[in-house]
Amino acid sequence: MKKIFFILTAALFQTLLFAEADYVVKSVNGKVQYEVSSGNWKKVSAGQELSAKTVIDTSLNSNVVLKGKNGDVTIKSMQKGSIQELTSNVAKAGSLKKNKGLNKAGIAGASGSGGKGVATASSRASEAKADFDWDE
């Protein structure tokens, strides 16, 4: 039993000792913090190594650029969560590039189907007025 415990402890220690950081902080603008322990936050600095499970918090008008295995990732202001979650949200969101045309098929009324467009408060009121008989 002692032998198994010793082997498991040695394996765990070796894993922790040779664990490689997933991201390196390339640059920090504004107030960006990472969670050391529950409720204990420290400031992120350039050159720091962070794992994907590290929880970070970017304040207003702040951002952090991380260098990972797949290239650089920018986490913008007012974001809080693990680096893994925040970087997957960035990948899903995509971005709009300058001078790249918009797809007009996704715009309401541009498809030529003769749709009514967006209902506003005044259009809904005029439709509701037609539904009632007004006694004068």
N, CA, C and O atoms as a GROMACS GRO file, in nm:
protein
  544
    1MET      N    1   0.082  -0.119   0.000
    1MET     CA    2   0.000   0.000   0.000
    1MET      C    3   0.086   0.126   0.000
    1MET      O    4   0.057   0.222  -0.071
    2LYS      N    5   0.193   0.123   0.080
    2LYS     CA    6   0.284   0.237   0.085
    2LYS      C    7   0.355   0.256  -0.048
    2LYS      O    8   0.382   0.368  -0.092
    3LYS      N    9   0.385   0.144  -0.110
    3LYS     CA   10   0.455   0.149  -0.238
    3LYS      C   11   0.368   0.214  -0.346
    3LYS      O   12   0.417   0.293  -0.426
    4ILE      N   13   0.239   0.182  -0.349
    4ILE     CA   14   0.146   0.241  -0.446
    4ILE      C   15   0.130   0.390  -0.421
    4ILE      O   16   0.130   0.470  -0.514
    5PHE      N   17   0.116   0.426  -0.293
    5PHE     CA   18   0.104   0.567  -0.258
    5PHE      C   19   0.227   0.646  -0.302
    5PHE      O   20   0.215   0.756  -0.354
    6PHE      N   21   0.346   0.588  -0.280
    6PHE     CA   22   0.470   0.654  -0.320
    6PHE      C   23   0.479   0.672  -0.471
    6PHE      O   24   0.521   0.777  -0.520
    7ILE      N   25   0.440   0.570  -0.546
    7ILE     CA   26   0.445   0.576  -0.693
    7ILE      C   27   0.348   0.682  -0.746
    7ILE      O   28   0.383   0.759  -0.835
    8LEU      N   29   0.226   0.686  -0.690
    8LEU     CA   30   0.128   0.786  -0.733
    8LEU      C   31   0.173   0.928  -0.699
    8LEU      O   32   0.155   1.020  -0.779
    9THR      N   33   0.232   0.945  -0.581
    9THR     CA   34   0.282   1.076  -0.541
    9THR      C   35   0.396   1.120  -0.633
    9THR      O   36   0.402   1.236  -0.674
   10ALA      N   37   0.487   1.029  -0.666
   10ALA     CA   38   0.598   1.060  -0.755
   10ALA      C   39   0.548   1.096  -0.895
   10ALA      O   40   0.599   1.188  -0.958
   11ALA      N   41   0.447   1.024  -0.943
   11ALA     CA   42   0.392   1.053  -1.076
   11ALA      C   43   0.324   1.189  -1.078
   11ALA      O   44   0.338   1.264  -1.175
   12LEU      N   45   0.251   1.221  -0.972
   12LEU     CA   46   0.185   1.351  -0.964
   12LEU      C   47   0.288   1.464  -0.959
   12LEU      O   48   0.272   1.565  -1.027
   13PHE      N   49   0.391   1.447  -0.880
   13PHE     CA   50   0.496   1.548  -0.868
   13PHE      C   51   0.566   1.569  -1.002
   13PHE      O   52   0.594   1.683  -1.040
   14GLN      N   53   0.593   1.462  -1.073
   14GLN     CA   54   0.660   1.471  -1.203
   14GLN      C   55   0.572   1.544  -1.304
   14GLN      O   56   0.621   1.624  -1.384
   15THR      N   57   0.443   1.517  -1.301
   15THR     CA   58   0.350   1.584  -1.391
   15THR      C   59   0.346   1.734  -1.363
   15THR      O   60   0.349   1.815  -1.456
   16LEU      N   61   0.341   1.770  -1.236
   16LEU     CA   62   0.338   1.912  -1.200
   16LEU      C   63   0.470   1.980  -1.230
   16LEU      O   64   0.472   2.096  -1.270
   17LEU      N   65   0.580   1.910  -1.212
   17LEU     CA   66   0.711   1.967  -1.234
   17LEU      C   67   0.736   1.996  -1.382
   17LEU      O   68   0.793   2.100  -1.417
   18PHE      N   69   0.694   1.906  -1.467
   18PHE     CA   70   0.722   1.921  -1.610
   18PHE      C   71   0.601   1.972  -1.689
   18PHE      O   72   0.600   1.966  -1.812
   19ALA      N   73   0.500   2.022  -1.619
   19ALA     CA   74   0.383   2.077  -1.688
   19ALA      C   75   0.424   2.202  -1.765
   19ALA      O   76   0.495   2.288  -1.713
   20GLU      N   77   0.379   2.210  -1.887
   20GLU     CA   78   0.414   2.322  -1.974
   20GLU      C   79   0.300   2.423  -1.976
   20GLU      O   80   0.183   2.386  -1.979
   21ALA      N   81   0.335   2.551  -1.974
   21ALA     CA   82   0.233   2.656  -1.979
   21ALA      C   83   0.168   2.658  -2.116
   21ALA      O   84   0.235   2.639  -2.218
   22ASP      N   85   0.038   2.680  -2.119
   22ASP     CA   86  -0.035   2.683  -2.244
   22ASP      C   87  -0.022   2.818  -2.314
   22ASP      O   88  -0.022   2.825  -2.436
   23TYR      N   89  -0.012   2.926  -2.235
   23TYR     CA   90  -0.008   3.061  -2.290
   23TYR      C   91   0.100   3.144  -2.222
   23TYR      O   92   0.130   3.126  -2.104
   24VAL      N   93   0.158   3.236  -2.299
   24VAL     CA   94   0.252   3.334  -2.246
   24VAL      C   95   0.192   3.472  -2.273
   24VAL      O   96   0.147   3.499  -2.384
   25VAL      N   97   0.192   3.557  -2.173
   25VAL     CA   98   0.135   3.691  -2.186
   25VAL      C   99   0.230   3.775  -2.270
   25VAL      O  100   0.345   3.797  -2.233
   26LYS      N  101   0.180   3.822  -2.383
   26LYS     CA  102   0.260   3.902  -2.475
   26LYS      C  103   0.254   4.050  -2.436
   26LYS      O  104   0.357   4.117  -2.431
   27SER      N  105   0.132   4.101  -2.409
   27SER     CA  106   0.118   4.240  -2.366
   27SER      C  107  -0.008   4.256  -2.285
   27SER      O  108  -0.105   4.181  -2.300
   28VAL      N  109  -0.006   4.358  -2.196
   28VAL     CA  110  -0.120   4.388  -2.110
   28VAL      C  111  -0.147   4.537  -2.118
   28VAL      O  112  -0.055   4.618  -2.103
   29ASN      N  113  -0.273   4.573  -2.141
   29ASN     CA  114  -0.315   4.713  -2.139
   29ASN      C  115  -0.424   4.728  -2.034
   29ASN      O  116  -0.525   4.658  -2.040
   30GLY      N  117  -0.406   4.819  -1.940
   30GLY     CA  118  -0.506   4.842  -1.836
   30GLY      C  119  -0.493   4.743  -1.722
   30GLY      O  120  -0.386   4.687  -1.699
   31LYS      N  121  -0.603   4.722  -1.652
   31LYS     CA  122  -0.605   4.637  -1.534
   31LYS      C  123  -0.654   4.497  -1.570
   31LYS      O  124  -0.772   4.476  -1.599
   32VAL      N  125  -0.562   4.401  -1.568
   32VAL     CA  126  -0.593   4.261  -1.597
   32VAL      C  127  -0.540   4.179  -1.480
   32VAL      O  128  -0.423   4.191  -1.442
   33GLN      N  129  -0.627   4.095  -1.422
   33GLN     CA  130  -0.589   4.015  -1.306
   33GLN      C  131  -0.617   3.868  -1.332
   33GLN      O  132  -0.700   3.832  -1.415
   34TYR      N  133  -0.545   3.783  -1.257
   34TYR     CA  134  -0.572   3.639  -1.261
   34TYR      C  135  -0.596   3.589  -1.119
   34TYR      O  136  -0.545   3.646  -1.023
   35GLU      N  137  -0.675   3.483  -1.108
   35GLU     CA  138  -0.713   3.431  -0.977
   35GLU      C  139  -0.611   3.328  -0.930
   35GLU      O  140  -0.591   3.224  -0.992
   36VAL      N  141  -0.546   3.361  -0.817
   36VAL     CA  142  -0.447   3.271  -0.758
   36VAL      C  143  -0.517   3.162  -0.679
   36VAL      O  144  -0.489   3.043  -0.695
   37SER      N  145  -0.608   3.204  -0.593
   37SER     CA  146  -0.693   3.113  -0.517
   37SER      C  147  -0.830   3.178  -0.507
   37SER      O  148  -0.849   3.290  -0.552
   38SER      N  149  -0.924   3.109  -0.449
   38SER     CA  150  -1.060   3.160  -0.443
   38SER      C  151  -1.065   3.297  -0.376
   38SER      O  152  -1.039   3.310  -0.256
   39GLY      N  153  -1.099   3.400  -0.454
   39GLY     CA  154  -1.110   3.537  -0.402
   39GLY      C  155  -0.979   3.612  -0.395
   39GLY      O  156  -0.978   3.729  -0.356
   40ASN      N  157  -0.867   3.550  -0.431
   40ASN     CA  158  -0.736   3.614  -0.425
   40ASN      C  159  -0.686   3.640  -0.567
   40ASN      O  160  -0.658   3.546  -0.642
   41TRP      N  161  -0.676   3.767  -0.605
   41TRP     CA  162  -0.640   3.806  -0.742
   41TRP      C  163  -0.504   3.874  -0.743
   41TRP      O  164  -0.470   3.947  -0.650
   42LYS      N  165  -0.426   3.850  -0.850
   42LYS     CA  166  -0.298   3.917  -0.871
   42LYS      C  167  -0.294   3.975  -1.012
   42LYS      O  168  -0.363   3.929  -1.102
   43LYS      N  169  -0.212   4.076  -1.027
   43LYS     CA  170  -0.200   4.146  -1.155
   43LYS      C  171  -0.122   4.060  -1.256
   43LYS      O  172  -0.023   3.997  -1.222
   44VAL      N  173  -0.170   4.059  -1.380
   44VAL     CA  174  -0.103   3.988  -1.489
   44VAL      C  175   0.006   4.078  -1.546
   44VAL      O  176  -0.015   4.198  -1.564
   45SER      N  177   0.123   4.020  -1.574
   45SER     CA  178   0.233   4.099  -1.630
   45SER      C  179   0.285   4.032  -1.757
   45SER      O  180   0.268   3.911  -1.776
   46ALA      N  181   0.348   4.111  -1.842
   46ALA     CA  182   0.401   4.061  -1.969
   46ALA      C  183   0.509   3.957  -1.942
   46ALA      O  184   0.590   3.973  -1.850
   47GLY      N  185   0.511   3.850  -2.021
   47GLY     CA  186   0.609   3.744  -2.007
   47GLY      C  187   0.566   3.634  -1.912
   47GLY      O  188   0.633   3.532  -1.902
   48GLN      N  189   0.455   3.653  -1.844
   48GLN     CA  190   0.406   3.554  -1.748
   48GLN      C  191   0.347   3.434  -1.821
   48GLN      O  192   0.285   3.449  -1.926
   49GLU      N  193   0.366   3.315  -1.766
   49GLU     CA  194   0.312   3.192  -1.824
   49GLU      C  195   0.185   3.155  -1.749
   49GLU      O  196   0.181   3.153  -1.626
   50LEU      N  197   0.079   3.125  -1.826
   50LEU     CA  198  -0.051   3.091  -1.769
   50LEU      C  199  -0.103   2.963  -1.833
   50LEU      O  200  -0.078   2.936  -1.951
   51SER      N  201  -0.175   2.884  -1.754
   51SER     CA  202  -0.236   2.764  -1.809
   51SER      C  203  -0.373   2.799  -1.867
   51SER      O  204  -0.424   2.908  -1.844
   52ALA      N  205  -0.429   2.708  -1.942
   52ALA     CA  206  -0.560   2.732  -2.004
   52ALA      C  207  -0.672   2.738  -1.901
   52ALA      O  208  -0.776   2.797  -1.927
   53LYS      N  209  -0.651   2.679  -1.785
   53LYS     CA  210  -0.753   2.678  -1.681
   53LYS      C  211  -0.747   2.800  -1.589
   53LYS      O  212  -0.832   2.814  -1.501
   54THR      N  213  -0.650   2.888  -1.608
   54THR     CA  214  -0.637   3.006  -1.525
   54THR      C  215  -0.754   3.100  -1.550
   54THR      O  216  -0.788   3.127  -1.665
   55VAL      N  217  -0.815   3.150  -1.443
   55VAL     CA  218  -0.927   3.244  -1.453
   55VAL      C  219  -0.869   3.385  -1.455
   55VAL      O  220  -0.794   3.423  -1.365
   56ILE      N  221  -0.906   3.463  -1.558
   56ILE     CA  222  -0.859   3.601  -1.567
   56ILE      C  223  -0.980   3.695  -1.572
   56ILE      O  224  -1.091   3.655  -1.604
   57ASP      N  225  -0.953   3.822  -1.538
   57ASP     CA  226  -1.056   3.926  -1.533
   57ASP      C  227  -0.998   4.052  -1.595
   57ASP      O  228  -0.899   4.106  -1.545
   58THR      N  229  -1.058   4.099  -1.703
   58THR     CA  230  -1.014   4.223  -1.765
   58THR      C  231  -1.112   4.333  -1.731
   58THR      O  232  -1.234   4.314  -1.743
   59SER      N  233  -1.061   4.447  -1.688
   59SER     CA  234  -1.145   4.560  -1.648
   59SER      C  235  -1.183   4.644  -1.770
   59SER      O  236  -1.149   4.610  -1.883
   60LEU      N  237  -1.253   4.753  -1.743
   60LEU     CA  238  -1.296   4.845  -1.848
   60LEU      C  239  -1.175   4.904  -1.918
   60LEU      O  240  -1.078   4.943  -1.853
   61ASN      N  241  -1.179   4.911  -2.050
   61ASN     CA  242  -1.071   4.965  -2.134
   61ASN      C  243  -0.939   4.890  -2.115
   61ASN      O  244  -0.832   4.951  -2.121
   62SER      N  245  -0.946   4.760  -2.092
   62SER     CA  246  -0.827   4.677  -2.073
   62SER      C  247  -0.831   4.561  -2.172
   62SER      O  248  -0.937   4.520  -2.218
   63ASN      N  249  -0.714   4.509  -2.204
   63ASN     CA  250  -0.707   4.388  -2.284
   63ASN      C  251  -0.574   4.318  -2.258
   63ASN      O  252  -0.481   4.378  -2.205
   64VAL      N  253  -0.567   4.194  -2.297
   64VAL     CA  254  -0.445   4.116  -2.282
   64VAL      C  255  -0.424   4.035  -2.409
   64VAL      O  256  -0.519   3.978  -2.464
   65VAL      N  257  -0.300   4.030  -2.456
   65VAL     CA  258  -0.264   3.951  -2.574
   65VAL      C  259  -0.184   3.831  -2.526
   65VAL      O  260  -0.081   3.846  -2.460
   66LEU      N  261  -0.233   3.712  -2.558
   66LEU     CA  262  -0.169   3.588  -2.517
   66LEU      C  263  -0.112   3.516  -2.638
   66LEU      O  264  -0.174   3.512  -2.744
   67LYS      N  265   0.007   3.460  -2.621
   67LYS     CA  266   0.068   3.381  -2.727
   67LYS      C  267   0.051   3.235  -2.691
   67LYS      O  268   0.101   3.188  -2.588
   68GLY      N  269  -0.021   3.162  -2.777
   68GLY     CA  270  -0.046   3.021  -2.754
   68GLY      C  271   0.013   2.936  -2.864
   68GLY      O  272   0.088   2.984  -2.949
   69LYS      N  273  -0.021   2.810  -2.861
   69LYS     CA  274   0.029   2.715  -2.961
   69LYS      C  275  -0.024   2.747  -3.101
   69LYS      O  276   0.044   2.723  -3.200
   70ASN      N  277  -0.146   2.801  -3.107
   70ASN     CA  278  -0.210   2.830  -3.236
   70ASN      C  279  -0.200   2.976  -3.276
   70ASN      O  280  -0.273   3.020  -3.363
   71GLY      N  281  -0.111   3.052  -3.213
   71GLY     CA  282  -0.095   3.193  -3.248
   71GLY      C  283  -0.140   3.284  -3.134
   71GLY      O  284  -0.165   3.239  -3.022
   72ASP      N  285  -0.149   3.413  -3.165
   72ASP     CA  286  -0.184   3.513  -3.066
   72ASP      C  287  -0.335   3.526  -3.053
   72ASP      O  288  -0.409   3.516  -3.151
   73VAL      N  289  -0.380   3.549  -2.930
   73VAL     CA  290  -0.521   3.568  -2.899
   73VAL      C  291  -0.534   3.694  -2.814
   73VAL      O  292  -0.459   3.711  -2.718
   74THR      N  293  -0.629   3.782  -2.850
   74THR     CA  294  -0.655   3.902  -2.772
   74THR      C  295  -0.785   3.883  -2.696
   74THR      O  296  -0.889   3.852  -2.754
   75ILE      N  297  -0.779   3.903  -2.565
   75ILE     CA  298  -0.899   3.900  -2.481
   75ILE      C  299  -0.930   4.045  -2.445
   75ILE      O  300  -0.849   4.113  -2.382
   76LYS      N  301  -1.047   4.089  -2.486
   76LYS     CA  302  -1.084   4.230  -2.473
   76LYS      C  303  -1.136   4.262  -2.334
   76LYS      O  304  -1.140   4.176  -2.246
   77SER      N  305  -1.176   4.387  -2.315
   77SER     CA  306  -1.218   4.436  -2.184
   77SER      C  307  -1.349   4.375  -2.138
   77SER      O  308  -1.428   4.325  -2.217
   78MET      N  309  -1.369   4.380  -2.005
   78MET     CA  310  -1.491   4.335  -1.939
   78MET      C  311  -1.518   4.186  -1.962
   78MET      O  312  -1.633   4.147  -1.984
   79GLN      N  313  -1.415   4.105  -1.958
   79GLN     CA  314  -1.427   3.960  -1.973
   79GLN      C  315  -1.377   3.894  -1.846
   79GLN      O  316  -1.277   3.937  -1.788
   80LYS      N  317  -1.445   3.790  -1.802
   80LYS     CA  318  -1.403   3.714  -1.684
   80LYS      C  319  -1.433   3.567  -1.707
   80LYS      O  320  -1.545   3.530  -1.742
   81GLY      N  321  -1.332   3.484  -1.687
   81GLY     CA  322  -1.348   3.341  -1.704
   81GLY      C  323  -1.213   3.275  -1.727
   81GLY      O  324  -1.110   3.342  -1.724
   82SER      N  325  -1.216   3.145  -1.749
   82SER     CA  326  -1.089   3.076  -1.776
   82SER      C  327  -1.041   3.114  -1.916
   82SER      O  328  -1.120   3.149  -2.003
   83ILE      N  329  -0.912   3.106  -1.934
   83ILE     CA  330  -0.854   3.141  -2.064
   83ILE      C  331  -0.909   3.049  -2.172
   83ILE      O  332  -0.932   3.092  -2.285
   84GLN      N  333  -0.929   2.924  -2.138
   84GLN     CA  334  -0.983   2.828  -2.234
   84GLN      C  335  -1.122   2.870  -2.281
   84GLN      O  336  -1.151   2.867  -2.400
   85GLU      N  337  -1.209   2.911  -2.188
   85GLU     CA  338  -1.344   2.955  -2.224
   85GLU      C  339  -1.340   3.083  -2.307
   85GLU      O  340  -1.409   3.095  -2.408
   86LEU      N  341  -1.259   3.179  -2.264
   86LEU     CA  342  -1.254   3.308  -2.332
   86LEU      C  343  -1.195   3.297  -2.472
   86LEU      O  344  -1.239   3.366  -2.564
   87THR      N  345  -1.095   3.212  -2.489
   87THR     CA  346  -1.036   3.197  -2.622
   87THR      C  347  -1.128   3.119  -2.715
   87THR      O  348  -1.126   3.142  -2.836
   88SER      N  349  -1.208   3.027  -2.661
   88SER     CA  350  -1.303   2.956  -2.747
   88SER      C  351  -1.416   3.050  -2.790
   88SER      O  352  -1.468   3.036  -2.900
   89ASN      N  353  -1.455   3.146  -2.704
   89ASN     CA  354  -1.555   3.245  -2.741
   89ASN      C  355  -1.503   3.336  -2.850
   89ASN      O  356  -1.578   3.375  -2.940
   90VAL      N  357  -1.374   3.372  -2.845
   90VAL     CA  358  -1.315   3.455  -2.949
   90VAL      C  359  -1.316   3.382  -3.082
   90VAL      O  360  -1.344   3.441  -3.186
   91ALA      N  361  -1.284   3.253  -3.079
   91ALA     CA  362  -1.281   3.174  -3.203
   91ALA      C  363  -1.420   3.160  -3.263
   91ALA      O  364  -1.434   3.162  -3.385
   92LYS      N  365  -1.523   3.146  -3.180
   92LYS     CA  366  -1.658   3.132  -3.231
   92LYS      C  367  -1.713   3.262  -3.287
   92LYS      O  368  -1.787   3.262  -3.385
   93ALA      N  369  -1.676   3.374  -3.224
   93ALA     CA  370  -1.733   3.503  -3.262
   93ALA      C  371  -1.683   3.549  -3.399
   93ALA      O  372  -1.759   3.610  -3.474
   94GLY      N  373  -1.559   3.522  -3.431
   94GLY     CA  374  -1.504   3.570  -3.557
   94GLY      C  375  -1.487   3.719  -3.554
   94GLY      O  376  -1.498   3.781  -3.449
   95SER      N  377  -1.460   3.778  -3.668
   95SER     CA  378  -1.445   3.922  -3.674
   95SER      C  379  -1.477   3.969  -3.815
   95SER      O  380  -1.475   3.891  -3.910
   96LEU      N  381  -1.505   4.097  -3.827
   96LEU     CA  382  -1.535   4.158  -3.955
   96LEU      C  383  -1.411   4.234  -4.000
   96LEU      O  384  -1.363   4.321  -3.928
   97LYS      N  385  -1.362   4.203  -4.115
   97LYS     CA  386  -1.241   4.266  -4.166
   97LYS      C  387  -1.277   4.387  -4.250
   97LYS      O  388  -1.382   4.391  -4.315
   98LYS      N  389  -1.191   4.486  -4.248
   98LYS     CA  390  -1.210   4.607  -4.327
   98LYS      C  391  -1.202   4.573  -4.476
   98LYS      O  392  -1.122   4.490  -4.518
   99ASN      N  393  -1.287   4.638  -4.554
   99ASN     CA  394  -1.293   4.621  -4.699
   99ASN      C  395  -1.338   4.480  -4.740
   99ASN      O  396  -1.312   4.438  -4.853
  100LYS      N  397  -1.402   4.409  -4.652
  100LYS     CA  398  -1.456   4.279  -4.687
  100LYS      C  399  -1.606   4.296  -4.701
  100LYS      O  400  -1.671   4.346  -4.609
  101GLY      N  401  -1.662   4.256  -4.812
  101GLY     CA  402  -1.803   4.278  -4.841
  101GLY      C  403  -1.896   4.204  -4.746
  101GLY      O  404  -1.861   4.097  -4.696
  102LEU      N  405  -2.011   4.259  -4.723
  102LEU     CA  406  -2.112   4.195  -4.640
  102LEU      C  407  -2.196   4.101  -4.725
  102LEU      O  408  -2.214   4.123  -4.844
  103ASN      N  409  -2.246   3.998  -4.663
  103ASN     CA  410  -2.335   3.905  -4.730
  103ASN      C  411  -2.477   3.961  -4.721
  103ASN      O  412  -2.534   3.961  -4.612
  104LYS      N  413  -2.534   4.007  -4.831
  104LYS     CA  414  -2.664   4.071  -4.830
  104LYS      C  415  -2.779   3.973  -4.811
  104LYS      O  416  -2.891   4.014  -4.785
  105ALA      N  417  -2.753   3.844  -4.825
  105ALA     CA  418  -2.859   3.745  -4.807
  105ALA      C  419  -2.906   3.739  -4.663
  105ALA      O  420  -3.019   3.698  -4.636
  106GLY      N  421  -2.820   3.778  -4.570
  106GLY     CA  422  -2.857   3.772  -4.430
  106GLY      C  423  -2.927   3.897  -4.380
  106GLY      O  424  -2.965   3.903  -4.263
  107ILE      N  425  -2.944   3.998  -4.464
  107ILE     CA  426  -3.007   4.123  -4.424
  107ILE      C  427  -3.155   4.117  -4.456
  107ILE      O  428  -3.194   4.078  -4.566
  108ALA      N  429  -3.238   4.155  -4.360
  108ALA     CA  430  -3.384   4.150  -4.379
  108ALA      C  431  -3.425   4.244  -4.492
  108ALA      O  432  -3.381   4.358  -4.496
  109GLY      N  433  -3.508   4.197  -4.580
  109GLY     CA  434  -3.559   4.277  -4.690
  109GLY      C  435  -3.468   4.283  -4.811
  109GLY      O  436  -3.511   4.329  -4.917
  110ALA      N  437  -3.343   4.237  -4.798
  110ALA     CA  438  -3.250   4.243  -4.911
  110ALA      C  439  -3.264   4.124  -5.002
  110ALA      O  440  -3.213   4.125  -5.114
  111SER      N  441  -3.333   4.021  -4.957
  111SER     CA  442  -3.342   3.900  -5.038
  111SER      C  443  -3.445   3.912  -5.150
  111SER      O  444  -3.451   3.828  -5.239
  112GLY      N  445  -3.527   4.018  -5.145
  112GLY     CA  446  -3.626   4.036  -5.250
  112GLY      C  447  -3.750   3.954  -5.229
  112GLY      O  448  -3.831   3.941  -5.321
  113SER      N  449  -3.768   3.897  -5.109
  113SER     CA  450  -3.884   3.813  -5.084
  113SER      C  451  -4.008   3.894  -5.051
  113SER      O  452  -4.116   3.838  -5.035
  114GLY      N  453  -3.995   4.026  -5.040
  114GLY     CA  454  -4.110   4.110  -5.014
  114GLY      C  455  -4.155   4.107  -4.870
  114GLY      O  456  -4.273   4.126  -4.843
  115GLY      N  457  -4.064   4.082  -4.777
  115GLY     CA  458  -4.098   4.079  -4.636
  115GLY      C  459  -4.137   4.216  -4.586
  115GLY      O  460  -4.102   4.317  -4.647
  116LYS      N  461  -4.209   4.222  -4.476
  116LYS     CA  462  -4.256   4.348  -4.420
  116LYS      C  463  -4.145   4.428  -4.355
  116LYS      O  464  -4.159   4.549  -4.340
  117GLY      N  465  -4.038   4.365  -4.315
  117GLY     CA  466  -3.932   4.435  -4.246
  117GLY      C  467  -3.951   4.427  -4.096
  117GLY      O  468  -4.020   4.339  -4.046
  118VAL      N  469  -3.889   4.519  -4.026
  118VAL     CA  470  -3.892   4.518  -3.881
  118VAL      C  471  -4.014   4.593  -3.830
  118VAL      O  472  -4.042   4.703  -3.876
  119ALA      N  473  -4.085   4.533  -3.735
  119ALA     CA  474  -4.202   4.598  -3.677
  119ALA      C  475  -4.157   4.697  -3.571
  119ALA      O  476  -4.078   4.663  -3.483
  120THR      N  477  -4.206   4.819  -3.579
  120THR     CA  478  -4.176   4.921  -3.479
  120THR      C  479  -4.300   4.946  -3.395
  120THR      O  480  -4.407   4.893  -3.423
  121ALA      N  481  -4.284   5.026  -3.292
  121ALA     CA  482  -4.397   5.055  -3.204
  121ALA      C  483  -4.510   5.125  -3.280
  121ALA      O  484  -4.627   5.095  -3.255
  122SER      N  485  -4.477   5.216  -3.371
  122SER     CA  486  -4.582   5.286  -3.444
  122SER      C  487  -4.656   5.194  -3.541
  122SER      O  488  -4.777   5.208  -3.560
  123SER      N  489  -4.584   5.099  -3.602
  123SER     CA  490  -4.652   5.008  -3.693
  123SER      C  491  -4.741   4.911  -3.617
  123SER      O  492  -4.848   4.876  -3.666
  124ARG      N  493  -4.698   4.868  -3.499
  124ARG     CA  494  -4.783   4.780  -3.419
  124ARG      C  495  -4.906   4.854  -3.369
  124ARG      O  496  -5.014   4.795  -3.361
  125ALA      N  497  -4.893   4.982  -3.335
  125ALA     CA  498  -5.006   5.061  -3.286
  125ALA      C  499  -5.110   5.081  -3.397
  125ALA      O  500  -5.230   5.073  -3.372
  126SER      N  501  -5.063   5.106  -3.518
  126SER     CA  502  -5.158   5.126  -3.626
  126SER      C  503  -5.231   4.995  -3.660
  126SER      O  504  -5.348   4.998  -3.698
  127GLU      N  505  -5.162   4.881  -3.645
  127GLU     CA  506  -5.228   4.753  -3.666
  127GLU      C  507  -5.331   4.726  -3.557
  127GLU      O  508  -5.438   4.672  -3.584
  128ALA      N  509  -5.298   4.763  -3.432
  128ALA     CA  510  -5.390   4.742  -3.320
  128ALA      C  511  -5.512   4.833  -3.332
  128ALA      O  512  -5.621   4.794  -3.292
  129LYS      N  513  -5.494   4.952  -3.385
  129LYS     CA  514  -5.604   5.047  -3.401
  129LYS      C  515  -5.708   4.993  -3.498
  129LYS      O  516  -5.828   5.018  -3.481
  130ALA      N  517  -5.663   4.920  -3.598
  130ALA     CA  518  -5.756   4.863  -3.696
  130ALA      C  519  -5.837   4.748  -3.638
  130ALA      O  520  -5.944   4.715  -3.689
  131ASP      N  521  -5.787   4.686  -3.532
  131ASP     CA  522  -5.856   4.572  -3.472
  131ASP      C  523  -5.973   4.611  -3.382
  131ASP      O  524  -6.058   4.527  -3.353
  132PHE      N  525  -5.981   4.735  -3.339
  132PHE     CA  526  -6.084   4.778  -3.246
  132PHE      C  527  -6.189   4.865  -3.314
  132PHE      O  528  -6.158   4.937  -3.410
  133ASP      N  529  -6.312   4.859  -3.264
  133ASP     CA  530  -6.418   4.950  -3.309
  133ASP      C  531  -6.426   5.064  -3.207
  133ASP      O  532  -6.450   5.043  -3.089
  134TRP      N  533  -6.404   5.183  -3.257
  134TRP     CA  534  -6.402   5.298  -3.168
  134TRP      C  535  -6.538   5.366  -3.169
  134TRP      O  536  -6.591   5.398  -3.275
  135ASP      N  537  -6.594   5.388  -3.051
  135ASP     CA  538  -6.720   5.461  -3.037
  135ASP      C  539  -6.688   5.607  -3.010
  135ASP      O  540  -6.615   5.640  -2.917
  136GLU      N  541  -6.745   5.694  -3.093
  136GLU     CA  542  -6.717   5.837  -3.072
  136GLU      C  543  -6.840   5.912  -3.032
  136GLU      O  544  -6.834   6.033  -3.011
   0.00000   0.00000   0.00000
